[in-house]
């Protein structure tokens, strides 16, 4: 009897899996089963769609590990020769970039550039990946090429300014921040904070403080700007103002991260 019942259960399970038997309806109020994700198209994206993928990526980068992505990124399979196009290599580069796999992203963008070197976003995002890896001169070279290809995209100047600052080339960093602030974002607090840091690097502390003032005016709880302004005040021997700014930097940072502040 048990053997016969087991055979019936096996038959029903097989029939259900093959679609021969409809599954039993869910009880009222029961949650619907999760449907498998619809596979995305493997067709290469047009250049305009590629630009949309990279648009604002550098000024508003995505989280490196959002809830929709696995904690351990999975490398993509090798691209078949028949699928080797600038668009497909670019899209692979974006996949790796968004998962903080910067060397793999660089390799993919390099392949895309070899096939078609006219697409500025390849140079822009590859430059960002180089900067994340600390390869600042290579990043600047890529930003130079991106600006050559698209002189009207002043976001490239902001990113190049960051790379110049990392190399201690503060005058060039200030020049790039100037262009970005004047043309793109006259009310961007990060740009004023970064330009202030460049002026501090040049020893021009009063001009640095003016930029930190503007950053704080735009964002009154900007902990980094308070900390940087405090350091500039201390360089000028204004310790009372420096102490007040450092205390504010500690307070606002604690509100933001809810753990020990790097400024306390």
C-alpha positions in Angstrom: 0.0 0.0 0.0 2.8 2.4 1.0 4.6 1.6 -2.3 1.5 2.3 -4.3 0.9 5.6 -2.5 4.5 6.6 -3.1 4.1 5.9 -6.9 1.0 8.0 -7.1 2.7 10.9 -5.4 5.7 10.6 -7.7 3.4 10.5 -10.8 1.5 13.6 -9.6 4.7 15.6 -8.9 6.0 14.7 -12.4 2.8 15.7 -14.1 2.7 19.0 -12.2 6.3 19.8 -13.2 5.5 19.0 -16.9 2.4 21.2 -16.8 -0.1 18.4 -17.2 -1.8 19.1 -13.9 -2.7 22.6 -12.7 -1.4 23.6 -9.2 -4.0 23.9 -6.5 -5.3 27.4 -5.9 -3.8 29.4 -3.1 -5.9 29.9 0.1 -7.6 33.3 0.4 -5.2 35.9 1.7 -2.1 33.8 1.0 0.9 35.7 -0.6 1.5 35.1 -4.3 4.6 33.1 -5.2 7.6 35.0 -6.4 7.9 34.9 -10.2 11.3 34.4 -11.8 12.8 37.5 -13.2 12.3 38.2 -16.9 15.6 37.8 -18.6 17.0 41.1 -20.0 17.6 41.5 -23.7 21.2 40.8 -24.8 20.9 43.1 -27.7 23.6 45.8 -27.7 22.4 49.3 -26.6 22.5 52.2 -29.0 25.0 55.0 -28.3 22.2 57.2 -26.9 21.3 54.5 -24.4 24.9 54.0 -23.4 25.1 57.7 -22.6 22.0 57.4 -20.4 23.7 54.6 -18.5 26.7 56.8 -17.7 24.9 60.1 -17.2 25.5 61.6 -13.8 27.3 58.4 -12.7 30.3 60.3 -11.5 28.6 63.1 -9.6 25.9 60.7 -8.2 27.5 57.2 -8.2 25.3 54.3 -7.4 25.8 52.2 -4.2 28.5 49.6 -4.7 26.3 46.9 -3.3 22.7 47.7 -3.2 20.1 45.3 -2.0 19.4 44.1 -5.5 22.9 42.9 -6.1 24.8 39.9 -4.6 27.4 40.7 -1.9 30.0 38.9 -4.0 29.8 40.2 -7.6 29.9 37.6 -10.3 32.2 38.0 -13.3 30.5 38.0 -16.7 31.1 35.1 -19.1 33.6 35.7 -21.9 32.1 37.7 -24.7 31.7 35.7 -27.9 33.6 37.2 -30.9 30.3 37.6 -32.8 29.0 39.8 -29.9 32.2 41.9 -29.6 30.9 45.4 -30.3 31.7 48.8 -28.7 28.3 48.9 -27.1 28.5 45.5 -25.5 32.0 46.1 -24.1 30.8 49.5 -22.8 27.8 47.8 -21.1 30.1 45.2 -19.5 32.3 48.0 -18.3 29.3 49.6 -16.6 28.3 46.3 -15.0 31.8 46.0 -13.4 32.0 49.6 -12.5 28.8 49.6 -10.6 30.0 46.7 -8.6 33.4 48.3 -7.7 35.2 45.8 -9.9 37.4 48.7 -11.3 40.1 46.7 -13.1 37.6 44.6 -14.9 35.7 47.8 -15.8 38.9 49.4 -17.2 39.6 46.3 -19.3 36.0 46.3 -20.7 36.1 50.1 -21.5 39.6 49.6 -23.1 38.1 47.0 -25.5 35.2 49.3 -26.4 37.7 52.1 -27.1 39.8 49.9 -29.3 36.7 49.2 -31.4 35.4 52.8 -31.5 37.3 55.6 -29.8 34.7 58.3 -30.5 32.5 57.7 -27.4 33.5 60.1 -24.6 31.7 58.2 -21.8 34.1 55.3 -22.2 37.0 57.7 -21.3 35.0 59.4 -18.5 34.0 56.3 -16.6 37.4 54.6 -17.2 39.0 57.7 -15.9 36.9 57.5 -12.7 37.9 53.8 -12.3 41.5 54.8 -12.7 41.1 57.4 -10.0 39.4 54.9 -7.7 42.5 52.7 -8.1 44.8 55.6 -7.3 46.1 55.9 -10.9 45.5 59.6 -11.1 47.7 60.5 -14.1 45.9 57.8 -16.2 42.6 59.3 -15.0 43.7 62.8 -16.1 44.7 61.4 -19.5 41.2 59.9 -19.9 39.5 63.1 -18.8 41.6 65.1 -21.3 40.4 62.8 -24.1 36.7 63.0 -22.9 36.9 66.8 -22.9 38.5 66.8 -26.4 35.6 64.6 -27.6 32.8 66.6 -25.8 34.0 70.1 -24.8 30.6 71.1 -23.6 30.4 68.4 -20.9 31.8 70.3 -18.0 31.3 67.4 -15.6 34.7 66.1 -16.9 36.3 69.2 -15.5 35.1 68.5 -12.0 36.4 64.9 -12.1 39.8 66.0 -13.6 40.0 68.6 -10.8 39.7 65.9 -8.2 42.5 63.9 -9.9 44.7 67.0 -10.1 44.2 67.6 -6.4 45.2 64.1 -5.6 48.5 64.7 -7.4 49.1 68.0 -5.5 48.5 70.1 -8.7 46.3 72.5 -6.9 46.4 75.4 -9.3 45.1 73.1 -12.1 42.5 71.7 -9.7 41.2 75.3 -8.9 41.0 76.1 -12.6 38.9 73.0 -13.3 36.6 73.6 -10.3 36.2 77.2 -11.5 34.9 76.0 -14.9 32.5 73.5 -13.3 31.1 76.0 -10.9 30.7 78.8 -13.4 29.0 76.7 -16.1 27.3 73.7 -14.5 26.6 74.0 -10.8 27.0 77.5 -9.2 25.3 76.2 -6.1 27.1 72.8 -5.6 28.5 72.7 -2.0 30.9 69.9 -2.8 32.6 72.0 -5.5 33.2 74.9 -3.1 34.5 72.5 -0.4 36.9 70.9 -2.9 38.0 74.3 -4.3 38.6 75.4 -0.7 40.8 72.4 -0.1 42.8 73.2 -3.2 43.3 76.8 -2.0 44.4 75.4 1.3 46.9 73.2 -0.5 48.3 76.4 -2.1 48.5 78.0 1.3 45.8 80.6 0.4 43.9 80.0 3.6 41.7 83.1 3.4 40.4 82.2 0.0 39.9 78.7 1.2 37.8 79.9 4.1 35.7 82.0 1.6 34.9 78.8 -0.3 34.1 76.8 2.9 31.8 79.7 3.9 29.9 79.2 0.6 29.7 75.5 1.0 28.3 75.8 4.5 25.9 78.5 3.4 24.5 76.0 0.8 24.5 73.1 3.3 24.5 74.3 6.9 25.3 70.8 8.3 28.3 70.1 6.0 30.7 68.4 8.5 33.6 68.2 6.0 33.4 71.9 5.2 33.4 72.8 9.0 36.3 70.5 9.6 38.3 72.0 6.6 37.4 75.5 7.6 38.6 74.8 11.1 41.9 73.6 9.8 42.3 76.8 7.7 41.5 78.9 10.8 44.1 77.1 12.8 46.7 77.7 10.1 45.9 81.4 10.4 46.3 81.2 14.2 42.5 81.7 14.9 42.2 78.9 17.3 38.9 79.9 18.9 37.2 79.8 15.5 39.0 76.6 14.7 37.8 74.9 17.9 34.2 76.0 17.2 34.3 74.6 13.6 35.8 71.3 14.8 33.1 70.9 17.4 30.4 71.5 14.7 32.1 69.0 12.4 32.0 66.4 15.1 28.3 67.1 15.9 27.0 67.0 12.4 29.1 63.9 11.5 27.6 62.1 14.4 24.1 62.9 13.3 24.9 61.6 9.8 26.6 58.3 10.5 25.1 57.5 14.0 28.5 56.0 15.0 31.8 57.3 16.1 32.6 60.4 14.1 36.0 60.7 12.3 36.0 64.3 13.5 35.5 63.6 17.2 
